Amino acid sequence: MQADLAKMDEILIDRLNSDVALINQMSHYIISSGGKRLRPLLLLLCARATDYQGEYHHPMAVVIELIHTATLLHDDVVDESTSRRGQKTANELWGNAPSVLVGDFLYSRAFEIMVEPDSMTIMRLLSKATNNIAQGEVLQLLNIKNADVTQEQYFAIIERKTACLFEAACKIGGMLSNATDETIYALGKFGLHLGSGFQIIDDVLDYESDPETMGKEVGDDLAEGKITLPMIYALKQTSGVEHALLKGSIENADTSHIDDIIAILIRVKALDYTRKIAEDESQKAMMALNILPESNYRSALSLLCELSLKRTA
């Protein structure tokens, strides 16, 4: 896929150009800061796996990356983050106001590009996905420092906040190819389950990895008052002093006892449980690929399910 990704990057850099110097400076900094390009890669792979022969898969992959990057810019402002991927965030370097406004620029540039295939179906899908992401972020914000979040509520948040863009990317690959409705639906299911599993592993790594590997501090989610699946499970498995420690750390966004918290998570097997849930999502994603004919592209999509479980960052 190197040629497809190189073409996508070429278009991405070209479309980021603006006669406003600060926009150029900030957007190029963010785009070149070491992102995985996973979401646009999914679109490209799904297009290839359904035998797309046109040219629109590259600009549409750019749209997906621009939307994702805009959400990161806005997220970092909301979370008051100072580092991402081991580098200073844009809001740390330039301030909150420029970060929000350049995020808006990336969103609007994405919408400029998405009209090019002249497909109302694709535009409707991306508009809905972008709206769902915003709703997911607000839903997460409403549950900051809420120790009573359930596993079902957690899934409702991550499906909107993360998985829906994976779903949209995969569906667009099939839509560009004029694949059957059944195939497009299956690709969407693949993306939704892969995206959910990807986010769940992210939430494990927040307690399991290290700053050098992750590019952020251990327990960052907890420091922001976010309750994720490991903590949701651990709260159900503990009582007394341990339960009070976990609940208090969430309600006060307190990481001062992070070593004790991680020890509790390990003791009650919360991280193992969370990984098992991610594996279940990955298996559902791989099953959805059965609708596709055998090809290197289908194999690559399947491999991404495995790699998403094994990653350390």
Disulfide bonds with the S-S distance in Angstrom:
none
